[in-house]
Amino acid sequence: MSNFFTKLFGKKTALAVAANDDRLYQRQQQVIQLREMIGETITLYNSVSCVCAFPRLRQIAGIDCIDYRKAFYVTETEYFIDALKPFFKIEPVESARGNSDDWTCLKCGSTWVYQWEDFSISVSRTVLKIKELKAQDAGPAGEKPIPLFIGLGGHGFPDYSEMTPVAFDTFKNYMQKL
């Protein structure tokens, strides 16, 4: 394939395509790593209490770009919320925006509000915020800056004092610390 691009666009563009392929492969590996860690983390949380009891999970799931007056998404937030769905009873809510659901934990009965909104073709907001916590807190409180492994995408970002990129092991330790 690289030879094809060299003939078509010249050597410089072929090198750029190869570099993009490497970055894409690296991102795919990071996503696989993150999704596996999220599954392990949810299993750990459920062995101790339930997912609702962990302040750092509530922190990551509740990152909302609207709170920062920006237009961004957080990969970790998106993937945690997606992985949490089987642990909740989900009921659509009638609202002016129509992009909201009530989530009730099947284990402890805590209630959450799930919201999503599209900002552009490439940026949407997904957030899950605790409404009523019925579980006792387990694990340490969230910290600032919030460590993120894959992190942010979008059009405007919060300051590094709010969220900061970290290595995979740092993020894993942050989320799995009991």
C-alpha positions as CSV (number, residue, x, y, z in Angstrom):
1,M,0.0,0.0,0.0
2,S,2.8,2.4,0.8
3,N,4.3,1.9,-2.7
4,F,0.9,2.9,-4.2
5,F,0.9,6.2,-2.2
6,T,4.5,6.9,-3.2
7,K,3.7,6.6,-6.9
8,L,0.5,8.6,-6.5
9,F,1.5,11.5,-4.2
10,G,5.3,11.3,-3.9
11,K,7.6,10.2,-1.1
12,K,6.8,12.9,1.5
13,T,3.1,12.1,1.5
14,A,3.8,8.3,1.6
15,L,5.8,8.9,4.8
16,A,3.0,11.0,6.3
17,V,0.5,8.2,5.5
18,A,2.8,5.7,7.2
19,A,3.1,8.0,10.3
20,N,-0.7,8.3,10.4
21,D,-1.0,4.5,10.2
22,D,1.4,4.2,13.2
23,R,-0.6,6.8,15.2
24,L,-3.9,5.0,14.4
25,Y,-2.5,1.7,15.4
26,Q,-1.2,3.2,18.7
27,R,-4.6,4.7,19.4
28,Q,-6.4,1.4,18.7
29,Q,-4.0,-0.3,21.2
30,Q,-4.7,2.4,23.8
31,V,-8.5,1.9,23.4
32,I,-8.2,-1.8,23.8
33,Q,-6.1,-1.3,26.9
34,L,-8.5,1.2,28.3
35,R,-11.6,-0.9,27.7
36,E,-10.0,-4.0,29.3
37,M,-9.0,-1.9,32.3
38,I,-12.6,-0.5,32.6
39,G,-14.0,-4.0,32.7
40,E,-11.5,-5.0,35.4
41,T,-12.3,-1.9,37.4
42,I,-16.1,-2.4,37.3
43,T,-15.6,-6.0,38.4
44,L,-13.4,-4.8,41.3
45,Y,-15.9,-2.2,42.3
46,N,-18.8,-4.8,42.3
47,S,-16.7,-7.2,44.4
48,V,-16.3,-4.5,47.1
49,S,-19.7,-2.7,46.9
50,C,-21.3,-1.4,43.7
51,V,-20.1,1.0,41.1
52,C,-22.1,3.9,42.6
53,A,-20.0,3.8,45.8
54,F,-16.7,4.9,44.1
55,P,-16.2,8.7,44.1
56,R,-13.6,8.5,41.3
57,L,-16.0,6.6,39.0
58,R,-18.6,9.3,39.8
59,Q,-16.0,11.9,38.9
60,I,-15.0,10.4,35.6
61,A,-18.6,9.6,34.5
62,G,-19.7,13.1,35.5
63,I,-17.1,15.1,33.5
64,D,-19.3,17.6,31.6
65,C,-17.9,20.0,29.1
66,I,-20.8,22.4,29.8
67,D,-19.4,22.9,33.3
68,Y,-16.3,24.3,31.7
69,R,-18.1,26.3,29.0
70,K,-16.2,24.3,26.3
71,A,-17.1,21.8,23.6
72,F,-15.2,18.6,24.2
73,Y,-15.6,14.9,25.0
74,V,-13.6,12.7,27.4
75,T,-12.8,9.2,26.0
76,E,-12.7,7.7,29.5
77,T,-16.1,9.2,30.4
78,E,-17.7,7.8,27.2
79,Y,-16.2,4.3,27.7
80,F,-17.0,4.0,31.4
81,I,-20.6,5.1,30.8
82,D,-21.0,2.5,28.0
83,A,-19.6,-0.2,30.2
84,L,-21.9,0.7,33.1
85,K,-25.2,0.2,31.2
86,P,-25.8,-3.5,32.1
87,F,-25.7,-2.5,35.8
88,F,-28.6,0.0,35.6
89,K,-32.3,0.1,34.8
90,I,-32.6,2.8,32.2
91,E,-35.7,4.9,31.7
92,P,-36.1,7.7,29.1
93,V,-37.1,11.1,30.5
94,E,-39.4,13.5,28.7
95,S,-37.5,16.8,28.5
96,A,-37.3,19.8,26.2
97,R,-34.0,18.4,24.7
98,G,-35.1,14.8,24.7
99,N,-31.6,13.6,25.4
100,S,-31.9,12.4,29.0
101,D,-32.4,9.2,30.8
102,D,-32.8,8.2,34.5
103,W,-30.5,5.4,35.5
104,T,-31.2,3.3,38.6
105,C,-28.5,1.0,40.0
106,L,-29.7,-2.6,40.0
107,K,-27.6,-3.3,43.1
108,C,-28.0,-0.3,45.5
109,G,-30.9,1.7,44.0
110,S,-28.9,4.9,43.6
111,T,-30.2,7.2,40.8
112,W,-28.3,8.9,38.1
113,V,-29.1,11.3,35.3
114,Y,-27.6,10.4,31.9
115,Q,-27.5,13.2,29.2
116,W,-26.0,13.5,25.8
117,E,-25.9,16.2,23.2
118,D,-24.3,16.6,19.8
119,F,-22.2,19.8,19.3
120,S,-20.8,19.0,15.9
121,I,-20.3,16.0,13.6
122,S,-17.2,15.0,15.6
123,V,-18.0,16.2,19.1
124,S,-20.8,15.1,21.4
125,R,-21.3,15.4,25.1
126,T,-22.1,12.3,27.2
127,V,-22.4,12.5,30.9
128,L,-23.7,10.5,33.8
129,K,-24.2,12.4,37.1
130,I,-25.3,11.0,40.4
131,K,-28.7,12.2,41.5
132,E,-29.3,10.3,44.7
133,L,-26.5,8.2,46.2
134,K,-27.7,5.2,48.3
135,A,-24.4,3.4,48.6
136,Q,-21.7,4.2,51.2
137,D,-18.6,5.7,49.7
138,A,-15.8,3.3,49.0
139,G,-12.4,4.2,47.8
140,P,-10.7,7.6,47.8
141,A,-12.2,10.9,46.7
142,G,-11.5,12.3,43.2
143,E,-8.5,14.6,42.7
144,K,-7.7,17.6,40.6
145,P,-6.3,17.7,38.1
146,I,-8.2,14.7,36.9
147,P,-5.8,12.2,35.4
148,L,-6.8,10.9,31.9
149,F,-5.1,8.3,29.8
150,I,-6.6,8.8,26.3
151,G,-8.2,12.1,27.3
152,L,-10.0,14.9,25.5
153,G,-11.2,15.5,22.0
154,G,-13.2,18.5,20.6
155,H,-13.0,22.2,20.1
156,G,-12.0,23.7,23.4
157,F,-10.4,22.2,26.5
158,P,-10.2,22.9,30.2
159,D,-6.9,24.1,31.7
160,Y,-4.3,21.5,32.8
161,S,-5.1,22.4,36.4
162,E,-8.5,20.7,35.8
163,M,-7.5,17.6,33.7
164,T,-4.1,16.3,32.7
165,P,-2.8,13.5,30.5
166,V,-1.1,10.6,32.3
167,A,0.4,7.2,31.5
168,F,-1.9,4.1,31.5
169,D,-0.6,2.7,34.8
170,T,-1.1,6.0,36.5
171,F,-4.7,6.2,35.3
172,K,-5.3,2.5,36.2
173,N,-3.9,3.0,39.7
174,Y,-6.1,6.1,40.2
175,M,-9.3,4.3,39.2
176,Q,-8.5,1.0,41.1
177,K,-7.2,2.4,44.3
178,L,-9.2,1.2,47.2
